[in-house]
Amino acid sequence: MARIRTIKPEFPLSETIGRLPRDARLLFIQLWTLSDDEGRLRGNSRLLANTLYTYDDDAIALMDGWIGDLVREKCIVRYQAEGNTYIQILNWSKHQKIDKPGKSRLPEFAAPSRDSSEPIANPRDTVAIDLVSRTEVSLSQYL
């Protein structure tokens, strides 16, 4: 069921959003209209293309590329559960304020488990100092 969603005035000023191609930006906003109150939606490319770009014959061929752009910029996570494809919009609560949220009927994104024997980082690796400002994604969502 479609929902009324808002676009904040600072959306176009976001550096993350600015790195996205124009069509991926539009897709990101349109995904909000299909998302439930927890920021989850079905993620089948053909379904999304037919639903969101009803009048655009080329959308089916382009959809996976746009979704890939959103995944690379950590705007969404695309995942498989129960044999189906889903999307979780990251930082959902920063994008939307839901007054009376309903419980999602879609399966939750389960981050891959890490082997405890696997090192987190090599002590000699250099790390960019400005990682926080480059993305709004919380690492705790993947841990």
N, C-alpha and C positions, 0 to 999 in steps of 0.2 A: 504494500500500500504506500502510495506517495505521501510524503510529509512536507510540511512547510519548514524550510531551513533558511538560515541567514548567512550572508557573506559580510564579514567584518571589513571596514574601510582599509585596514592595514594589510589585507590579503594580497593585493597586487604589489605591495612594497616588500614583501618577504623575499629574501635572497634565495631561499629554497624554491619558492614558487617561480621566481625569476629565471632559475636555471632550467625550468621545464619548457618544452615546446608549447606553443599556444594551444594546440589541440589537446595535449595532456592536461593543461590547466583547466580547460573546459570540462574534460572528462572528470577530473578530480571534484569539481563543484557538482557535477551531475550525479556522481556517486553518492553524494550526501543525500540526495532526494530519494534514493533507493535504500539507504542504510536504515537499520533499525536504531533504536535508542541507545545501543551500545556501540554503534559504528560498524556493524557487520552487515554483509550482504552476500548474495550469491555471486560467484565470480566467473561464471562461464562466459567466455568472450563473445560467442554468438548471441547469447541471451542479452548481454549488455549492449552489443551493437544494435540489435533489433529493437531493444527497448528505448535506448537513449538517442539513437541516430536513425530513427524510423525512415527518414527521407533521404538518407545518404547511402547509396549503394556501395561505396568503397569502405565503409566503416568496419565491416567484418574483417577485411584484410588488414586494416590498420590498428585494430583494437589491441592486439597483443603487444605491439610496439608502444602504444600509449601507456598501457598497464606497466610494461617494463620500465618506462621512464619514471612512473610514479613509485615503483618498487626501488629503483636505483636512488632516488632522492629521499627514500624512507618516508614517503607520504602514506603508503599502504603496505600491508603484507598480504600476499596471496598464498593460500594454503589449501591443502587437501584434508578432508575429514569425511569419514563414512562414504568414501567413493565419489564425493562431490567437491567442487572447487568453490572456495569462499574468499572474501576479501575482508580484512580488518583495516579500518582507517585508523592510522596511528595518531595519537594525540587528539582523539575525538573530542574530549571535553574542552580542548582549547579552541576547537572550530565551532562547536555547537553547545548551546545551553539548553538542556531539556528540562522543562518544568516538572512534568510528571512522567519520568521514564518508565517504560515497560521492560520486562525481562526479555532478553533475546531468546528466540527459539532456535537460533543457529548455533552450531558447535563453536566453542571458543578456540582461538588460536593457541596451540601448544608449541612453545619454542622447543627446538631440538635439545635433548639433554646433552650436557657436556660430560665427557669422561673426566673424572676427577684427577686422573693421572696425566692428563694433557696440560701442558703449561699454558697459562693465560697469555703471557708475552715473554719474549726473550729479553733479558735485562739490558742487552746492548741495542735493542731496537729504539729508534728515535720516535717520539710521539709528537704530533702537532700540538702546540700549546693551545690553539684556538678551536679545539674540537667542539666545545659547547655551543659556540655561536654559529657553527656551520650547520647544525641540525637541532631540531627540537625534540628528537626522539630520545626517550629515556632508555638507557641500556637495561634497566630492570625489566623491561617488557620482553627481553630475549633471554633472560637468565632464569 
